[in-house]
């Protein structure tokens, strides 16, 4: 399979190659959720580097759902002009662009949102209060309203963030979700809000709007059989265009002892995908890794770390299928040249052995 082969989503959108920029926390925008020139530059540079699909960072659909400083927001109409500028700048390079719709739930830092975070159920560890039934309905509507804003902004579509322990994961988790209404209890009930959001977006934004969902099968109480069943149900429902599975490491085996007979990835490539496309993320670092996941039935690869190191990672791999990124740690000067701001570099200093302690003079 060629890295350059275009692929078409069920909605009709065409992606020019097999490379998607992962939605990455970068802390570069303003505290009121407005787009900054730094975030615009970072993302547009990846489009110039020929990522076939450029996705924004997780963008919160409610102010109370903010998950990190400098997060790009889409919870208010005032954010639309910035998103219009971002979407058009990326599309001018021939790339599709999506915004990732997000709410951190119990993982919203109280000092950022100025109040206790919210969760499907009260959570003492995170100091989170339970959402009322009315607030669950408002949350659902705010995801849908954010998608409508994305369409007004000119994005090709949206990805719903249902992974990594954020609010939709919290609903899915039997460990976290202790509700006794129609949004708790059975897995069908715990997944209800997700299907209602998908349905609402499809109705509000139409059949030609690109719609994906990100899931993670482990951590935060996630159970592999449930997430696999959920994935198949979403496919069978016929309303999503792609499934984005975050594996942490595409080579890893499941944490759950009874499922270690095959690699985690195989549980998702073996789904009956019908016409829904599959992408995965998790340590896809070089050309060889990209080739391996595509050969296993993944439609396009989601690139994070290597996209930070090389804004033109797709071009590098297309030119040399055995391309391996520069070794880390790298200097701050190197990262500035790759389109990162001081804020993003400061954030990356939390990553072990990524940013060199001494910078170039």
Secondary structure, DSSP 8 states (H G I E B T S, - for coil): --TT--EE-TTS-EESSSEEE-------S-TTS---HHHHHHHHHHHHTT-SEEEEEEEESSGGG--STT--B-SSGGGHHHHHHHHHHHHTTT-EEEEEEE--GGGS-HHHHTS--EESS-BTTTTBEE--HHHHHHHHHHHHHHHHHHHHHT-SEEEEEE-TTSHHHHHH-TTT----STTSSSHHHHTHHHHHHHHHHHHHH-TTSEEEEEE-SSSTT--HHHHHHHHHHHHHHT--SEEEEE-SSTT-B-SSGGGTTSBTTHHHHTS--TT-EEEEESS--SHHHHHHHHHTT-SEEEESHHHHH-TTHHHHHHH-TT-----S-B-HHHHHHTT--HHHHHHHTTSTTTB-SS---
